[in-house]
Amino acid sequence: MALDAHMQEALEAKEREVRQLAEGQRELEAQLHDLSSTQQKASSENQQLREVERDLAGKLEDVRGQLQVTRGRLDAARGRVSWQIEEKQSAPRAREEKASSGPRAASPQEAPLPGLFEAGDDWDQLLSDFGSPPHQAMQLTWSPPPTPRDTSGSQTPRVVRQISISSPHAELVPIGQEQASDLDGAPGSPSGVPSSIKDQIGTLEDPKEQNNSPKQPVDIPGLEARPQARFLWDLPGVPAVEWGSLQTPPLRVQLAPEARPPPQDPSLPPQASAGPSQQFQDDQGPEDPAKLPSWAETLPQEPHDIVVSDPGSGSQEIILKCLQSLESVDEEDQAGKEAHPGGLQEAHGQAPGPDGLPASTLPSPEAQLEAEEGDSADGGLQDLDTGHPDWLQQDGQPTPTQSDMSWAPVEAEIPALGKLILPSISAPTGAQPGAADGLPESTPTLPIPAELEAQPRPLSMPVQSEKEPDLLQPEEPGVDSEEAKLPSSLGDPTASKLLADPDYLFHVVFVGDSNVGKTSFLHLLHHDSFATGLTATVGVDFRVKSLLVDNRCFALQLWDTAGQERYHSLTRQLLRKAEGVVLMYDVTSRESFAHVRYWLGCLQDAGADTAVILLLGNKMDCEEERQVPTEAGRRLAQELGASFSECSAALGHNILEPMVNLARSLKTQEERLKGSLVEVTSLKPPKRYGCCS
Ligand SMILES: Nc1nc2c(ncn2[C@@H]2O[C@H](COP(=O)(O)OP(=O)(O)OP(=O)(O)O)[C@@H](O)[C@H]2O)c(=O)[nH]1
């Protein structure tokens, strides 16, 4: 019985436990239910949040796109407005200058356009700046900003090249008249620069000083008035024969003055570190505008002249301005052509100012490119040959032309040139003492332009003076001098003929991130010297390189674009006409390599699908800092269907060879395209005429 009673109690206790457990289970189930409903709510909220996020991202993207468009428009508007302001201001300024006695030194205060091209531009502020008349007369010059060295500021732009554009005309004639009696023929002294001008450009006569001095904008009153001036590609009514013809007055070469560097402005951004390239700049000590290249200008006296002061930048300023006024130019140009074939002032409704170039004189790059194409179709390639003196260096002895006889009277006889061929102009040996004399590298130094590039009609490019020591050819590995060479001499009739009538002309655009070395590469290609302290490219620049490859003369019009983002829209414009594209990256910068795809996208956007692409990794001399293996470059090139090469602009490795290969590829591509064109046309049914015809 006792056992039964115990059992009974135990059973009851168990039952109680079971009941408690069941209750606990119910509670837990209830909690679970609560939790799952909470979870459901949370997940639905999550879902909503995700949708909202997606919405916001889309809107953000839209806003970004709009911002970009707005930026582009502001950029274009800013360019136009600044030009218009300059034009308005230039007339009174010119009068002031005439009234003032003595040479007018470039004033750093008045040099830069307000805030132009600064990274942290407040666009509204800029526009309002442009909208309100400045207190000081603005001049057609951009001064380089002071360049305090700060290696930490890698994103800040390097010194912006100084730009000066004016349109001399009215006062060029007296200058030209003075010229005959005012040539000193001294090395480094440009021919045809009247003493008055020389006075104003101060240190011009001393080539060494020229090398050691910073580039300064110099306002030469005598070179500013040119009511009818038009840009090179836009010279209606100008007989082609006038350009480069030996019947025309000789080119006048004007070396820019070398002046003191502008006072340092602490508000301006420090110069960006160039990464591995720093070593080259460090050699120079604290960078100052002295490293900016000295410059030269050669002006054809008739009938339209453009003065561009920026060594090594060729037509950069002109093109930049053209691109800035892209939107308005076509109509205005058209109107101007109808109303006033000699110039575009009327189209703008502006009185011709003494030194102002109306904005309408700035054709779009497209117009320019088309003009060039038209010209080449019409009259061969004469106008595209810059007369670049590369071919003069075959024997290491530049041959002077009529234009530079006063510079280097002993060098050679004046070659007989084809009537449309503007002679190449070589600078005297003394023009760049640094390279030739073996001056220490620490001499401030930008490669002094000793080459005068001439752009004949209608590309009446300013002629630049830059020295071209004969370094490249011998150093160029892998390039057979028989296969790839520059025409030897203007005195050589074959060379002259080739230059006068190249077999091929191609537009090649160099693109790539800022600092990868595009300008350095091109500088080396043209001047056979590595340019230290180069400034960041502004807008675009172009030169023509003549190459003799496989017994064919190639004129490569090489466009150097600015890697800085603010100029990408300009680059995209150029890419539309590109036949060849050099996608350059820096082997020490993974980022620049990654951006190759971005540039390729730009190329595709521009519709230049048939362009021949060369992928070029620069700075291969910086092996220690290398971030992009050669193999990666090769693979990418394979993927893109591009040719590939690595080079070093600093050492001069692989400079000419890739260009030679590119020329060959361009030729092949052109032949291929021509072939397909023929096929298409031959498929056309013959024209049917009416029964009466
Ligand atoms: N070590 C080394 N430095 C180089 C080489 N090529 C160029 N640099 C340096 O790289 C820097 C940029 O060169 P740039 O030629 O101005 O570069 P870029 O691509 O034209 O730049 P943007 O004009 O801004 O587009 C300069 O400081 C050059 O001295 C090279 O082959 N080796």
The ligand as an SDF file (V2000), in Angstrom:
LIG
                    3D

 32 34  0  0  0  0  0  0  0  0999 V2000
   59.9790   58.3870  -64.4760 N   0  0  0  0  0  0  0  0  0  0  0  0
   59.3310   58.8470  -65.5430 C   0  0  0  0  0  0  0  0  0  0  0  0
   58.6020   59.9740  -65.4600 N   0  0  0  0  0  0  0  0  0  0  0  0
   57.9600   60.3910  -66.5490 C   0  0  0  0  0  0  0  0  0  0  0  0
   58.0330   59.7020  -67.7720 C   0  0  0  0  0  0  0  0  0  0  0  0
   57.2660   60.3460  -68.6700 N   0  0  0  0  0  0  0  0  0  0  0  0
   56.7520   61.4020  -68.0420 C   0  0  0  0  0  0  0  0  0  0  0  0
   57.1700   61.4500  -66.7740 N   0  0  0  0  0  0  0  0  0  0  0  0
   56.8140   62.4400  -65.7780 C   0  0  0  0  0  0  0  0  0  0  0  0
   55.4410   62.3230  -65.5320 O   0  0  0  0  0  0  0  0  0  0  0  0
   54.8930   63.5950  -65.2850 C   0  0  0  0  0  0  0  0  0  0  0  0
   53.7110   63.8290  -66.1590 C   0  0  0  0  0  0  0  0  0  0  0  0
   54.1510   63.9080  -67.4740 O   0  0  0  0  0  0  0  0  0  0  0  0
   53.2690   64.5920  -68.6000 P   0  0  0  0  0  0  0  0  0  0  0  0
   53.8990   64.2570  -69.8910 O   0  0  0  0  0  0  0  0  0  0  0  0
   53.0290   66.0090  -68.3480 O   0  0  0  0  0  0  0  0  0  0  0  0
   51.9010   63.8220  -68.3910 O   0  0  0  0  0  0  0  0  0  0  0  0
   50.5700   63.9760  -69.2440 P   0  0  0  0  0  0  0  0  0  0  0  0
   50.0100   62.6260  -69.4180 O   0  0  0  0  0  0  0  0  0  0  0  0
   50.8110   64.7630  -70.4780 O   0  0  0  0  0  0  0  0  0  0  0  0
   49.6840   64.8200  -68.2430 O   0  0  0  0  0  0  0  0  0  0  0  0
   48.4690   65.7590  -68.6450 P   0  0  0  0  0  0  0  0  0  0  0  0
   49.0230   66.8070  -69.5310 O   0  0  0  0  0  0  0  0  0  0  0  0
   47.9700   66.3060  -67.3450 O   0  0  0  0  0  0  0  0  0  0  0  0
   47.4460   64.9170  -69.3080 O   0  0  0  0  0  0  0  0  0  0  0  0
   55.9930   64.6150  -65.5270 C   0  0  0  0  0  0  0  0  0  0  0  0
   56.4960   65.0100  -64.2900 O   0  0  0  0  0  0  0  0  0  0  0  0
   57.0300   63.8480  -66.2750 C   0  0  0  0  0  0  0  0  0  0  0  0
   58.3200   64.2930  -65.9620 O   0  0  0  0  0  0  0  0  0  0  0  0
   58.8300   58.5060  -67.8340 C   0  0  0  0  0  0  0  0  0  0  0  0
   58.9570   57.8290  -68.8400 O   0  0  0  0  0  0  0  0  0  0  0  0
   59.4450   58.1360  -66.6850 N   0  0  0  0  0  0  0  0  0  0  0  0
  1  2  1  0
  2  3  2  0
  2 32  1  0
  3  4  1  0
  4  5  2  0
  4  8  1  0
  5  6  1  0
  5 30  1  0
  6  7  2  0
  7  8  1  0
  8  9  1  0
  9 10  1  0
  9 28  1  0
 10 11  1  0
 11 12  1  0
 11 26  1  0
 12 13  1  0
 13 14  1  0
 14 15  2  0
 14 16  1  0
 14 17  1  0
 17 18  1  0
 18 19  2  0
 18 20  1  0
 18 21  1  0
 21 22  1  0
 22 23  2  0
 22 24  1  0
 22 25  1  0
 26 27  1  0
 26 28  1  0
 28 29  1  0
 30 31  2  0
 30 32  1  0
M  END
$$$$
